[in-house]
Amino acid sequence: MPAARPLDGHLVLVGLPGAGKSTVGRAVARALGCEFLDFDTEIARRVGMSVADYFAAHGEPAFRALEVALTRELVGRAPMVLAPGGGWVTNAGVMELLRPPGRIIHLRVTPDVALARLARARAVRPLLAQANPAVTIRALWEARQPLYERADAEVNVEVVDGQQLVDSVLALAHGGGSGVG
């Protein structure tokens, strides 16, 4: 496979928890030969505790402030593939900080499929650690869907998966088309 063209700006993958932002992001970064940054992993490293523990100790607003601060740090840095948490889009102005030249791609997944994927994952998702996570994830989708729709492109991860998903994101990274599915 020929080397992919370098990015002009950051490539940001957004979507519900369980959409595959980190998994797809790592594969896309590898294909592009650039750095990958998972926001949750980086924030956990910086604060010295898991995101779930940070949420419990300091609350969601404090965590969202860390996401905004990290986003501001990335402005002007060499282009990389970014996987912020699912709620990153709720931070006013963060999308505008990175684009242009950055591109934002929504990895679309329905709440039910996201929940099924999360049930198989080991990571604790603070906003889903509720008595009824199905109700919570549907509410997150309702609240965030208009923000996800502000992405530059969308890929329905229920229609494509594996290498096809990575290839779709790579095609969209440089402005090709508006999405798949």
Backbone as CSV, one residue per row, in Angstrom:
resi,resn,N_x,N_y,N_z,CA_x,CA_y,CA_z,C_x,C_y,C_z
1,MET,0.848,-1.187,0.000,0.000,0.000,0.000,0.887,1.241,0.000
2,PRO,0.652,2.209,-0.899,1.477,3.415,-0.925,1.261,4.244,0.334
3,ALA,2.275,5.028,0.693,2.187,5.877,1.889,1.076,6.897,1.697
4,ALA,0.316,7.118,2.747,-0.767,8.088,2.704,-0.193,9.498,2.728
5,ARG,-0.911,10.419,2.094,-0.513,11.823,2.084,-0.575,12.381,3.501
6,PRO,0.418,13.179,3.911,0.404,13.754,5.268,-0.832,14.629,5.482
7,LEU,-1.213,14.744,6.713,-2.353,15.582,7.082,-1.977,17.057,7.014
8,ASP,-2.959,17.889,6.687,-2.768,19.345,6.702,-3.025,19.904,8.100
9,GLY,-3.847,19.217,8.858,-4.198,19.613,10.213,-4.605,18.367,10.975
10,HIS,-4.954,18.538,12.221,-5.360,17.392,13.031,-6.579,16.703,12.422
11,LEU,-6.626,15.384,12.583,-7.793,14.592,12.219,-8.429,14.161,13.537
12,VAL,-9.652,14.617,13.788,-10.315,14.394,15.068,-11.482,13.436,14.853
13,LEU,-11.464,12.334,15.605,-12.538,11.349,15.525,-13.475,11.549,16.708
14,VAL,-14.753,11.779,16.426,-15.738,12.004,17.472,-16.840,10.956,17.374
15,GLY,-17.565,10.776,18.458,-18.683,9.845,18.473,-18.967,9.371,19.884
16,LEU,-20.041,8.634,19.998,-20.420,8.076,21.292,-19.330,7.177,21.846
17,PRO,-19.300,6.984,23.160,-18.424,5.959,23.713,-18.770,4.626,23.038
18,GLY,-17.761,3.879,22.670,-17.991,2.602,22.003,-18.012,2.687,20.487
19,ALA,-17.851,3.890,19.934,-17.855,4.043,18.477,-16.574,3.512,17.836
20,GLY,-15.510,3.402,18.623,-14.251,2.899,18.087,-13.224,3.973,17.798
21,LYS,-13.372,5.146,18.420,-12.469,6.263,18.145,-11.004,5.905,18.394
22,SER,-10.720,5.275,19.507,-9.326,4.944,19.837,-8.781,3.844,18.939
23,THR,-9.549,2.807,18.716,-9.105,1.692,17.880,-8.859,2.160,16.449
24,VAL,-9.829,2.872,15.890,-9.704,3.371,14.518,-8.598,4.421,14.456
25,GLY,-8.543,5.280,15.451,-7.543,6.348,15.472,-6.121,5.818,15.436
26,ARG,-5.846,4.779,16.215,-4.499,4.172,16.204,-4.154,3.639,14.821
27,ALA,-5.096,2.940,14.202,-4.854,2.347,12.884,-4.672,3.429,11.816
28,VAL,-5.461,4.475,11.875,-5.354,5.570,10.900,-4.020,6.296,11.077
29,ALA,-3.643,6.570,12.320,-2.356,7.240,12.579,-1.196,6.402,12.057
30,ARG,-1.271,5.098,12.275,-0.221,4.199,11.786,-0.133,4.286,10.256
31,ALA,-1.281,4.262,9.589,-1.309,4.331,8.121,-0.780,5.669,7.608
32,LEU,-1.030,6.732,8.369,-0.580,8.066,7.966,0.854,8.358,8.400
33,GLY,1.387,7.525,9.286,2.737,7.753,9.797,2.812,8.962,10.702
34,CYS,1.747,9.190,11.457,1.748,10.340,12.366,1.380,9.884,13.772
35,GLU,1.449,10.810,14.707,1.170,10.520,16.108,-0.333,10.379,16.340
36,PHE,-0.675,9.540,17.320,-2.057,9.364,17.761,-2.151,9.804,19.213
37,LEU,-3.220,10.517,19.559,-3.420,10.947,20.939,-4.843,10.641,21.371
38,ASP,-4.961,9.777,22.371,-6.237,9.474,23.009,-6.369,10.425,24.199
39,PHE,-7.355,11.296,24.170,-7.511,12.301,25.219,-7.654,11.688,26.602
40,ASP,-8.489,10.657,26.730,-8.703,10.055,28.052,-7.409,9.501,28.615
41,THR,-6.631,8.828,27.775,-5.357,8.263,28.224,-4.397,9.364,28.643
42,GLU,-4.328,10.425,27.849,-3.416,11.530,28.154,-3.844,12.268,29.420
43,ILE,-5.126,12.510,29.571,-5.601,13.205,30.768,-5.369,12.339,32.007
44,ALA,-5.641,11.051,31.907,-5.396,10.146,33.044,-3.917,10.157,33.432
45,ARG,-3.052,10.175,32.438,-1.606,10.226,32.710,-1.251,11.513,33.446
46,ARG,-1.810,12.614,32.998,-1.488,13.916,33.584,-1.999,14.078,35.011
47,VAL,-3.192,13.568,35.277,-3.768,13.761,36.613,-3.405,12.627,37.563
48,GLY,-2.804,11.573,37.041,-2.360,10.472,37.887,-3.466,9.585,38.415
49,MET,-4.589,9.559,37.704,-5.692,8.667,38.085,-6.546,8.387,36.867
50,SER,-7.354,7.356,36.948,-8.230,7.014,35.818,-9.255,8.129,35.605
51,VAL,-9.802,8.168,34.408,-10.845,9.149,34.114,-12.038,8.917,35.040
52,ALA,-12.401,7.653,35.275,-13.525,7.349,36.170,-13.269,7.897,37.567
53,ASP,-12.049,7.708,38.081,-11.717,8.228,39.413,-11.710,9.753,39.421
54,TYR,-11.208,10.359,38.337,-11.190,11.819,38.252,-12.623,12.367,38.245
55,PHE,-13.498,11.740,37.442,-14.904,12.142,37.415,-15.500,12.070,38.816
56,ALA,-15.249,10.960,39.512,-15.818,10.766,40.850,-15.308,11.815,41.834
57,ALA,-14.037,12.150,41.735,-13.435,13.086,42.684,-13.713,14.549,42.352
58,HIS,-13.756,14.875,41.061,-13.811,16.290,40.664,-15.030,16.677,39.833
59,GLY,-15.733,15.703,39.270,-16.935,15.987,38.490,-16.663,16.221,37.015
60,GLU,-17.750,16.147,36.263,-17.656,16.307,34.811,-17.149,17.679,34.377
61,PRO,-17.603,18.792,34.982,-17.109,20.099,34.529,-15.581,20.226,34.626
62,ALA,-14.989,19.696,35.683,-13.530,19.757,35.824,-12.853,18.940,34.729
63,PHE,-13.421,17.783,34.403,-12.860,16.953,33.340,-12.973,17.665,31.993
64,ARG,-14.119,18.257,31.724,-14.311,18.969,30.444,-13.316,20.131,30.338
65,ALA,-13.007,20.785,31.436,-12.015,21.870,31.422,-10.640,21.328,31.024
66,LEU,-10.303,20.126,31.490,-9.030,19.505,31.097,-9.018,19.197,29.599
67,GLU,-10.170,18.756,29.057,-10.260,18.491,27.614,-10.019,19.773,26.811
68,VAL,-10.614,20.860,27.262,-10.441,22.137,26.558,-8.984,22.583,26.628
69,ALA,-8.379,22.473,27.800,-6.974,22.864,27.956,-6.074,22.028,27.051
70,LEU,-6.319,20.735,26.970,-5.527,19.875,26.095,-5.736,20.261,24.638
71,THR,-6.949,20.540,24.254,-7.236,20.965,22.880,-6.470,22.238,22.544
72,ARG,-6.474,23.197,23.453,-5.747,24.454,23.226,-4.247,24.202,23.047
73,GLU,-3.701,23.259,23.815,-2.278,22.901,23.685,-1.947,22.360,22.301
74,LEU,-2.918,21.707,21.682,-2.668,21.049,20.397,-2.728,22.003,19.205
75,VAL,-3.305,23.177,19.409,-3.388,24.165,18.328,-1.964,24.517,17.896
76,GLY,-1.704,24.427,16.610,-0.397,24.789,16.086,0.638,23.671,16.141
77,ARG,0.328,22.555,16.791,1.261,21.429,16.814,1.163,20.646,15.517
78,ALA,2.173,19.832,15.258,2.177,19.001,14.051,0.901,18.176,13.993
79,PRO,0.332,18.022,12.811,-0.918,17.263,12.678,-0.795,15.846,13.218
80,MET,-1.839,15.434,13.916,-1.921,14.081,14.450,-3.373,13.636,14.438
81,VAL,-3.590,12.366,14.711,-4.943,11.828,14.821,-5.328,11.901,16.295
82,LEU,-6.481,12.505,16.554,-6.949,12.728,17.916,-8.233,11.959,18.183
83,ALA,-8.302,11.357,19.364,-9.518,10.664,19.796,-9.939,11.245,21.143
84,PRO,-10.700,12.335,21.113,-11.205,12.873,22.374,-12.345,11.999,22.882
85,GLY,-12.728,12.206,24.134,-13.857,11.475,24.685,-15.140,11.853,23.962
86,GLY,-16.172,11.037,24.151,-17.433,11.251,23.459,-18.083,12.588,23.741
87,GLY,-17.825,13.162,24.917,-18.427,14.431,25.291,-17.606,15.655,24.938
88,TRP,-16.451,15.449,24.307,-15.585,16.572,23.923,-16.354,17.603,23.119
89,VAL,-17.257,17.141,22.256,-18.019,18.050,21.393,-18.909,18.998,22.176
90,THR,-19.183,18.689,23.449,-20.043,19.555,24.260,-19.308,20.781,24.784
91,ASN,-17.989,20.795,24.624,-17.189,21.953,25.033,-17.302,23.035,23.960
92,ALA,-17.906,24.149,24.306,-18.118,25.225,23.336,-16.794,25.675,22.723
93,GLY,-16.767,25.741,21.394,-15.635,26.296,20.674,-14.478,25.353,20.400
94,VAL,-14.503,24.104,20.903,-13.337,23.237,20.690,-13.164,22.829,19.234
95,MET,-14.259,22.605,18.536,-14.133,22.232,17.124,-13.469,23.363,16.336
96,GLU,-13.876,24.564,16.641,-13.347,25.733,15.928,-11.869,25.964,16.233
97,LEU,-11.406,25.518,17.390,-9.984,25.653,17.721,-9.100,24.862,16.750
98,LEU,-9.616,23.744,16.271,-8.789,22.842,15.462,-9.058,22.905,13.962
99,ARG,-10.102,23.602,13.565,-10.361,23.681,12.132,-10.718,25.082,11.705
100,PRO,-10.411,25.417,10.471,-9.471,24.684,9.642,-8.058,24.853,10.188
101,PRO,-7.131,24.048,9.799,-7.132,23.054,8.728,-7.567,21.669,9.189
102,GLY,-7.803,21.478,10.487,-8.191,20.161,10.974,-9.517,19.708,10.409
103,ARG,-9.711,18.384,10.429,-10.971,17.777,9.983,-11.529,16.929,11.106
104,ILE,-12.836,16.991,11.239,-13.522,16.227,12.280,-14.403,15.193,11.594
105,ILE,-14.232,13.945,11.997,-15.013,12.854,11.422,-15.805,12.187,12.528
106,HIS,-17.099,12.083,12.306,-18.001,11.438,13.257,-18.070,9.952,12.943
107,LEU,-17.685,9.137,13.901,-17.857,7.690,13.789,-19.235,7.394,14.388
108,ARG,-20.190,7.231,13.498,-21.592,7.101,13.926,-21.911,5.664,14.334
109,VAL,-22.511,5.549,15.502,-22.978,4.270,16.024,-24.265,4.545,16.796
110,THR,-25.222,3.639,16.699,-26.461,3.822,17.453,-26.195,3.564,18.936
111,PRO,-27.004,4.144,19.794,-26.815,3.908,21.226,-26.839,2.422,21.602
112,ASP,-27.722,1.643,20.999,-27.811,0.220,21.358,-26.543,-0.539,20.986
113,VAL,-26.003,-0.268,19.800,-24.770,-0.940,19.380,-23.600,-0.459,20.241
114,ALA,-23.553,0.833,20.536,-22.486,1.363,21.397,-22.525,0.678,22.761
115,LEU,-23.713,0.538,23.314,-23.845,-0.086,24.626,-23.395,-1.550,24.588
116,ALA,-23.752,-2.264,23.526,-23.320,-3.663,23.391,-21.803,-3.750,23.308
117,ARG,-21.180,-2.832,22.571,-19.723,-2.813,22.474,-19.090,-2.511,23.827
118,LEU,-19.654,-1.559,24.542,-19.106,-1.172,25.850,-19.247,-2.287,26.874
119,ALA,-20.288,-3.083,26.745,-20.486,-4.198,27.675,-19.348,-5.212,27.548
120,ARG,-18.746,-5.295,26.353,-17.626,-6.217,26.125,-16.285,-5.605,26.509
121,ALA,-16.248,-4.290,26.689,-14.988,-3.598,26.996,-14.717,-3.631,28.503
122,ARG,-13.440,-3.487,28.842,-13.048,-3.492,30.250,-13.075,-2.104,30.875
123,ALA,-12.956,-1.071,30.071,-12.859,0.293,30.593,-14.166,0.732,31.246
124,VAL,-14.057,1.452,32.343,-15.214,2.013,33.024,-15.509,3.373,32.395
125,ARG,-16.728,3.576,31.956,-17.142,4.853,31.369,-17.949,5.604,32.418
126,PRO,-17.406,6.683,32.948,-18.055,7.385,34.062,-19.513,7.766,33.815
127,LEU,-19.816,8.262,32.637,-21.186,8.701,32.385,-22.150,7.537,32.201
128,LEU,-21.610,6.318,32.041,-22.478,5.155,31.865,-22.521,4.269,33.104
129,ALA,-21.825,4.675,34.156,-21.824,3.910,35.409,-23.089,4.257,36.188
130,GLN,-24.214,3.945,35.591,-25.527,4.275,36.146,-26.337,2.989,36.300
131,ALA,-27.462,3.097,37.000,-28.338,1.937,37.177,-28.875,1.452,35.830
132,ASN,-29.150,2.391,34.927,-29.680,2.017,33.616,-28.855,2.690,32.521
133,PRO,-27.725,2.086,32.137,-26.870,2.716,31.132,-27.540,2.881,29.768
134,ALA,-28.532,2.056,29.442,-29.212,2.191,28.153,-29.943,3.534,28.076
135,VAL,-30.590,3.914,29.158,-31.278,5.207,29.196,-30.249,6.336,29.097
136,THR,-29.142,6.173,29.810,-28.095,7.201,29.818,-27.493,7.387,28.440
137,ILE,-27.154,6.296,27.756,-26.499,6.450,26.445,-27.466,7.008,25.411
138,ARG,-28.733,6.676,25.526,-29.721,7.269,24.606,-29.842,8.774,24.859
139,ALA,-29.794,9.169,26.131,-29.851,10.598,26.464,-28.597,11.320,25.966
140,LEU,-27.443,10.670,26.096,-26.203,11.264,25.569,-26.324,11.460,24.062
141,TRP,-26.858,10.468,23.369,-27.020,10.557,21.916,-27.938,11.718,21.554
142,GLU,-29.067,11.816,22.238,-30.015,12.897,21.950,-29.365,14.267,22.148
143,ALA,-28.595,14.407,23.204,-27.964,15.694,23.512,-26.812,16.007,22.564
144,ARG,-26.064,14.981,22.163,-24.845,15.205,21.383,-25.030,15.108,19.876
145,GLN,-26.089,14.461,19.425,-26.266,14.252,17.987,-26.142,15.552,17.178
146,PRO,-26.780,16.654,17.586,-26.629,17.885,16.798,-25.174,18.371,16.740
147,LEU,-24.409,18.096,17.792,-23.001,18.497,17.808,-22.168,17.581,16.911
148,TYR,-22.448,16.273,16.949,-21.745,15.340,16.062,-22.030,15.675,14.598
149,GLU,-23.230,16.180,14.311,-23.599,16.530,12.934,-22.785,17.713,12.404
150,ARG,-22.086,18.422,13.281,-21.239,19.537,12.849,-19.878,19.050,12.345
151,ALA,-19.654,17.738,12.409,-18.400,17.166,11.893,-18.318,17.410,10.384
152,ASP,-17.100,17.331,9.861,-16.886,17.525,8.425,-17.359,16.334,7.608
153,ALA,-17.367,15.166,8.227,-17.772,13.943,7.534,-18.232,12.934,8.573
154,GLU,-18.872,11.891,8.090,-19.391,10.850,8.977,-19.189,9.483,8.340
155,VAL,-18.850,8.510,9.188,-18.763,7.125,8.761,-19.646,6.320,9.706
156,ASN,-20.569,5.567,9.144,-21.426,4.716,9.952,-20.651,3.443,10.260
157,VAL,-20.209,3.294,11.494,-19.364,2.154,11.858,-20.146,0.845,11.920
158,GLU,-21.461,0.931,11.779,-22.270,-0.287,11.732,-22.367,-0.837,10.320
159,VAL,-21.999,-0.032,9.330,-22.056,-0.437,7.931,-20.694,-0.942,7.460
160,VAL,-19.635,-0.302,7.942,-18.268,-0.707,7.585,-17.509,-1.022,8.867
161,ASP,-16.580,-1.958,8.781,-15.763,-2.245,9.954,-14.374,-2.685,9.519
162,GLY,-13.508,-2.847,10.488,-12.150,-3.311,10.202,-11.401,-2.406,9.241
163,GLN,-10.700,-3.010,8.300,-9.868,-2.256,7.367,-10.703,-1.331,6.492
164,GLN,-11.919,-1.738,6.176,-12.802,-0.883,5.369,-13.103,0.426,6.107
165,LEU,-13.278,0.342,7.421,-13.519,1.537,8.235,-12.290,2.443,8.229
166,VAL,-11.125,1.853,8.441,-9.875,2.623,8.418,-9.700,3.280,7.060
167,ASP,-9.935,2.536,5.988,-9.801,3.087,4.627,-10.781,4.236,4.395
168,SER,-11.984,4.102,4.908,-12.983,5.175,4.761,-12.523,6.441,5.469
169,VAL,-12.012,6.294,6.685,-11.531,7.456,7.440,-10.324,8.076,6.742
170,LEU,-9.425,7.239,6.231,-8.268,7.762,5.498,-8.711,8.574,4.283
171,ALA,-9.710,8.096,3.568,-10.215,8.818,2.392,-10.811,10.167,2.791
172,LEU,-11.449,10.206,3.952,-12.094,11.440,4.420,-11.110,12.402,5.079
173,ALA,-9.950,11.910,5.473,-8.967,12.718,6.193,-8.526,13.934,5.399
174,HIS,-8.548,13.818,4.093,-8.097,14.915,3.234,-9.249,15.604,2.504
175,GLY,-10.445,15.367,2.977,-11.582,16.062,2.398,-12.326,15.287,1.328
176,GLY,-11.991,14.021,1.137,-12.675,13.225,0.126,-14.067,12.830,0.568
177,GLY,-15.079,13.363,-0.053,-16.450,12.955,0.238,-16.932,13.460,1.581
178,SER,-18.158,13.023,1.927,-18.743,13.453,3.186,-19.041,12.296,4.116
179,GLY,-18.783,11.079,3.673,-18.969,9.971,4.590,-19.495,8.727,3.938
180,VAL,-19.588,7.689,4.766,-20.045,6.383,4.329,-21.183,5.960,5.229
181,GLY,-22.232,5.448,4.620,-23.344,4.918,5.423,-24.326,5.981,5.654
